[in-house]
Amino acid sequence: MFVQRAMRQATKAQTILGASPSNTPALAPLDASKLEIKESKNKKALQENSQLVFGKTFTDNMLTVEWEAGKGWGTPQIKEYGKLQLDPSAVVFHYAFECFEGMKAYKDKDGKTRLFRPDMNMKRFNRSAQRIALPSFEDEELTKLISEFLKVDDRWIPKGRGYSLYLRPTMIGTQESLGVGASNKAMIFVIASPVGPYFPSGFAAVNLLATSEKVRAWPGGTGDAKVGGNYAPCIKPQLDANKEGYQQNLWLFGPDHQVTEVGTMNCFVFWKNEKGERELVTPELDGSILPGVTRDSILSLTRSWGEFKVSERKFTMKDLVKADKEGRIIEMFGAGTACIVCPIKKIHYDGHDIHVPLDPSDKTSQAGKLTKRINDSIMDIQYGDVEGPKGWSVVV
């Protein structure tokens, strides 16, 4: 009976989430024009830029909006940052109905606030929500709401290159039920944290432990969605890697040990391929790789330069080991919102170390020339110093 009831709940919610009969009232869309602002009267003290620690300090306010099956999206609110009140049986706690985004707001030299490619974040957020049967929303409306949130908490956006306000849009299932099925209630909330440079003292290249006995994602799973359930299982392998002196795992997959991701970042290798071509390669989006905004930006930028081959394809540790023995590896780095790029200097695999070159012209450098160039090029666009492609740097 428990399973039957859960299946009925799931069918009902899925009908509402998807195509509804013609006689069903239209669900309320997410509508930024309905925003209510009840901002906090308790202004917290701002921290000096030098004291900012990633994800530890939060702004005065937060953005919330609730959804209910049969009704749609409710009234968005900007209100004082505070605890959420949820029933202990809320499905987010029991069945991992949770997805999120990571994006940043920047202050340019004229004091204007900018977002970097927010359309891509919103599309991915929607895809992640739909993958776990949470409701969809209107991309542009949530971007408008986030823009209003940034105006309210404008004083929290730190000034200076490398400094930004990290934004965490999150959606959770809030139905009070232990039945396994689509949630008939949900909530979007957005919180924000001022952050400094990922590498405060300049690049710090990392050492990787190639990991095959545990996997981050698999074909047909949720590797291409930004859901909370992807992250907790990766912590124990990372702690194990840390004990052995490695900062991150290099996640491998399959009997041929395909290279997939670096920790929570997309993976890039710059090498001379077996044809002797200079090539920047990253694993293809096969459903197990997260379609990173930074990843896409790197591919678009480097292709526009037209200076070397840029590829999205599968490659294995066997390929990397062979390239290392033949001296063909030029650089390697991870890529993501928090760091833009993170240089890699060593990989431990099958009892041996692969030493990745950094900048041969500067023995003190912790990053290769291409890695540094990509980082600077993306930051130039994020802070409005250079006009990037249309829609890349959006002024709030």
C-alpha positions in Angstrom: 0.0 0.0 0.0 2.9 2.3 0.8 4.4 1.8 -2.7 1.0 2.2 -4.4 0.3 5.5 -2.6 3.8 6.7 -3.5 3.2 5.8 -7.1 -0.1 7.7 -7.2 1.6 10.7 -5.7 4.4 10.5 -8.3 1.9 10.1 -11.2 -0.1 13.1 -10.0 2.9 15.4 -9.6 4.5 14.3 -12.9 1.2 15.0 -14.7 1.3 18.5 -13.3 5.0 18.9 -14.1 4.5 17.9 -17.7 1.7 18.2 -20.1 -1.6 18.9 -18.4 -5.1 18.1 -19.7 -6.7 21.1 -21.6 -9.2 21.6 -18.7 -6.5 22.0 -16.1 -5.9 25.7 -15.1 -2.6 27.1 -16.3 0.1 27.0 -13.6 1.4 30.3 -12.4 4.8 31.0 -14.0 7.8 32.4 -12.2 7.2 36.2 -12.4 9.7 38.7 -11.3 7.1 41.5 -11.5 5.5 40.0 -8.4 8.6 40.4 -6.3 8.2 41.5 -2.7 11.2 43.1 -0.9 11.3 42.9 2.8 15.0 43.5 3.3 16.8 43.1 6.5 17.1 46.1 8.9 20.0 44.4 10.6 23.0 45.3 8.6 26.0 43.1 9.2 29.5 44.4 9.3 31.4 44.0 6.0 34.8 42.2 6.1 38.0 43.5 4.6 38.8 41.9 1.2 41.8 40.3 2.7 39.7 38.5 5.3 37.2 36.9 2.9 37.0 33.1 3.0 35.1 31.2 0.3 31.5 30.4 1.4 31.9 31.5 5.1 30.3 34.9 5.1 26.8 35.6 3.8 24.9 38.8 2.8 22.1 40.4 4.8 19.4 39.0 2.6 18.2 36.0 0.5 15.8 35.4 -2.3 13.1 32.8 -2.0 10.1 31.6 -4.0 7.9 28.5 -3.5 6.2 26.2 -6.0 3.2 24.0 -5.5 1.7 21.4 -7.8 -1.6 22.5 -9.3 -0.8 26.2 -8.6 2.7 26.9 -9.9 5.1 29.5 -8.7 4.2 31.8 -5.8 5.4 35.2 -4.8 9.1 35.8 -4.9 10.5 37.5 -1.8 13.8 39.1 -0.9 14.0 38.9 2.9 16.5 38.7 5.7 19.0 35.9 5.4 17.9 33.2 7.9 17.1 29.6 8.5 14.6 27.7 6.4 11.7 26.0 8.2 11.1 22.6 6.8 9.2 19.5 8.0 11.5 16.7 9.1 9.7 14.5 6.5 10.6 16.9 3.6 11.7 14.9 0.7 14.9 16.9 0.3 16.2 15.2 3.5 15.4 11.7 2.5 15.6 11.4 -1.3 18.1 14.1 -2.3 15.6 16.3 -4.2 18.2 19.1 -4.5 20.1 20.9 -7.3 22.0 24.1 -7.4 24.1 26.5 -9.4 27.3 28.4 -8.9 27.8 31.8 -10.4 29.4 35.2 -9.5 28.6 38.9 -9.7 31.5 41.3 -10.4 32.1 45.0 -9.9 33.8 46.6 -13.0 36.1 49.7 -12.9 33.0 51.9 -13.3 31.2 50.5 -10.3 28.7 48.6 -12.4 27.6 45.1 -11.4 28.1 42.3 -14.0 27.0 38.7 -14.3 29.0 36.2 -16.4 26.9 34.2 -18.9 23.8 33.9 -16.5 21.8 32.4 -19.4 23.9 29.3 -19.3 23.5 28.9 -15.5 19.8 29.2 -15.8 19.5 26.7 -18.5 21.7 24.2 -16.6 19.7 24.9 -13.4 16.5 24.0 -15.3 18.0 20.8 -16.8 19.2 19.7 -13.3 15.8 20.4 -11.8 14.0 18.4 -14.5 16.5 15.5 -14.2 15.3 14.9 -10.6 11.6 15.7 -11.2 11.6 19.2 -9.7 9.6 21.9 -11.5 10.9 24.1 -14.3 11.0 27.9 -14.3 11.3 30.8 -16.6 15.1 31.4 -17.1 14.9 35.1 -17.7 12.6 35.7 -14.8 15.0 34.1 -12.3 17.8 36.2 -13.8 15.7 39.3 -13.2 15.1 38.3 -9.6 18.8 37.6 -9.0 19.5 41.1 -10.5 17.1 42.7 -8.0 18.7 40.7 -5.2 22.1 42.1 -6.2 20.7 45.6 -6.1 19.4 45.1 -2.6 22.7 43.6 -1.4 25.0 45.7 -3.6 27.2 46.8 -0.7 28.3 43.2 -0.3 29.9 42.9 -3.8 33.6 43.4 -3.2 35.6 45.7 -5.5 38.9 44.7 -7.1 40.0 42.2 -9.7 39.7 38.7 -8.4 37.0 39.6 -5.9 33.3 38.8 -6.5 30.0 37.9 -4.9 29.4 34.1 -5.2 25.8 33.3 -5.8 24.2 30.0 -5.0 20.8 29.5 -6.5 19.3 26.3 -5.1 16.1 24.3 -5.6 14.8 21.7 -3.1 11.8 19.4 -2.9 9.8 20.3 0.2 6.8 17.9 0.2 6.2 16.5 3.6 6.1 12.8 2.8 8.1 9.6 3.0 6.7 8.4 -0.3 9.2 7.9 -3.1 7.8 10.0 -5.9 7.9 13.5 -7.5 7.6 16.2 -4.9 4.4 18.3 -5.0 6.1 21.2 -3.4 9.4 22.9 -4.1 11.4 26.0 -3.2 14.1 28.1 -5.0 16.3 30.1 -2.8 19.4 32.2 -3.6 22.1 33.1 -1.1 25.3 35.0 -1.7 28.8 35.1 -0.2 31.6 37.6 -0.9 34.7 35.9 -2.0 38.3 36.7 -2.9 40.7 35.2 -5.4 40.8 31.4 -5.5 44.6 31.7 -5.4 45.3 34.7 -3.1 49.1 34.6 -3.6 49.1 33.5 -7.3 48.5 30.1 -8.9 49.3 27.0 -6.8 49.5 24.0 -9.1 47.9 20.8 -7.6 48.9 17.1 -7.4 46.3 14.6 -8.4 45.6 11.0 -7.4 44.1 9.1 -10.3 41.1 7.2 -8.9 39.4 4.3 -10.5 38.0 2.2 -7.7 35.4 4.9 -6.9 33.7 6.9 -9.7 32.2 10.3 -9.8 29.6 9.6 -12.4 28.5 7.1 -15.0 26.6 7.0 -18.4 22.9 7.4 -17.8 23.4 8.8 -14.3 23.4 12.4 -13.1 26.9 13.5 -13.9 25.7 16.1 -16.3 23.3 17.7 -13.7 24.4 19.8 -10.8 22.7 17.9 -8.1 23.8 17.6 -4.5 23.8 13.8 -4.7 26.9 13.9 -6.9 29.1 15.6 -4.3 28.8 13.8 -0.9 30.1 10.5 -2.3 33.2 12.2 -3.6 34.3 13.5 -0.2 35.7 10.2 1.2 37.9 9.5 -1.8 39.2 13.1 -1.7 40.0 12.8 2.0 41.8 9.6 1.3 43.8 11.4 -1.5 44.6 14.2 0.9 46.1 11.8 3.4 48.5 10.6 0.7 49.5 14.2 -0.1 47.3 14.9 -3.1 44.9 17.9 -3.3 42.3 16.3 -5.7 41.2 13.1 -7.3 41.5 12.6 -11.1 38.3 10.6 -11.7 38.7 7.7 -14.1 35.9 5.6 -15.6 35.7 2.2 -17.2 38.1 -0.7 -17.7 40.2 1.6 -20.0 40.4 4.3 -17.3 38.9 7.1 -19.3 39.9 10.6 -17.9 36.7 12.4 -16.8 37.0 15.2 -14.2 39.4 16.8 -11.7 37.7 16.9 -8.3 34.7 19.1 -9.0 36.2 20.6 -12.1 36.3 19.9 -15.8 39.6 18.6 -17.1 41.7 20.0 -19.9 45.0 18.7 -21.4 47.2 20.7 -23.8 49.6 18.4 -25.6 51.0 17.4 -28.9 48.7 14.6 -30.1 50.0 11.5 -31.9 49.7 13.3 -35.2 52.1 16.0 -33.9 49.4 18.7 -33.7 49.2 21.0 -30.7 45.8 20.2 -29.2 43.7 21.3 -26.3 41.4 18.4 -25.4 38.7 17.9 -22.8 36.3 14.9 -22.3 33.2 15.1 -24.4 29.7 15.7 -22.9 28.5 12.1 -22.9 26.1 12.5 -20.0 28.6 11.9 -17.3 30.5 15.2 -17.6 29.1 18.4 -16.1 28.6 21.0 -18.9 30.6 23.7 -17.1 30.1 27.4 -18.0 33.8 27.9 -17.7 34.4 24.8 -19.8 32.2 26.1 -22.6 33.9 29.6 -22.3 37.4 28.1 -22.7 36.4 26.1 -25.7 34.7 29.1 -27.4 37.7 31.4 -26.6 40.4 29.0 -27.7 38.6 28.1 -30.9 38.2 31.8 -31.7 42.0 32.2 -31.4 42.5 29.6 -34.2 46.1 28.8 -33.0 45.8 25.1 -32.2 43.3 22.2 -32.4 40.5 22.2 -29.8 38.8 18.9 -29.2 36.0 17.3 -27.1 36.6 13.6 -27.1 37.4 10.6 -24.9 41.0 9.9 -23.9 42.4 7.5 -21.4 45.2 7.3 -18.8 47.0 5.0 -21.3 47.0 8.0 -23.7 48.4 10.3 -21.0 51.1 7.9 -19.9 52.2 7.4 -23.5 52.2 11.2 -24.1 54.3 11.7 -20.9 56.9 9.1 -22.0 57.1 10.8 -25.4 57.4 14.3 -23.9 54.2 15.5 -25.6 52.3 16.9 -22.6 52.5 20.7 -22.5 50.1 21.7 -19.8 47.1 20.4 -17.9 44.5 22.2 -15.8 41.0 21.9 -14.2 38.3 24.5 -14.9 35.3 25.8 -12.9 33.5 28.9 -11.6 35.4 29.1 -8.3 38.9 29.1 -9.8 38.4 29.7 -13.6 41.5 27.5 -14.1 43.6 25.4 -11.7 47.0 24.2 -12.9 48.0 20.6 -12.5 51.6 19.6 -11.9 51.6 15.9 -11.0 49.4 12.8 -11.4 49.9 9.6 -9.4 48.7 6.6 -11.4 49.4 2.9 -11.1 52.3 3.4 -8.8 54.0 6.0 -11.0 54.0 9.8 -11.2 53.3 11.9 -14.3 55.0 15.2 -14.0 53.1 17.9 -16.0 55.2 20.8 -17.2 54.3 24.3 -16.1 56.1 27.3 -17.6 59.5 26.2 -18.9 60.6 29.8 -19.3 59.9 30.6 -15.6 61.0 27.9 -13.0 59.1 29.7 -10.2 55.8 29.8 -12.1 52.9 27.6 -10.9 51.0 27.7 -14.2 51.7 27.2 -17.9 51.5 30.0 -20.4 48.2 28.9 -21.9 46.6 28.3 -18.5 47.5 31.9 -17.5 46.3 33.3 -20.8 42.9 31.6 -20.5 42.5 32.8 -16.9 43.4 36.4 -17.8 41.2 36.4 -20.9 38.1 35.2 -19.0 38.7 37.6 -16.1 39.0 40.5 -18.6 35.5 39.8 -19.8 34.0 39.1 -16.4 35.2 42.5 -15.1 34.2 44.4 -18.3 37.8 45.3 -19.2 37.4 43.6 -22.6 34.2 43.3 -24.6 33.5 39.6 -24.9 30.9 37.8 -27.1 27.3 38.9 -26.8 25.7 37.9 -23.6 28.9 36.9 -21.8 29.2 39.9 -19.5 25.7 41.2 -18.5 25.4 44.5 -16.7 22.8 44.4 -13.9 
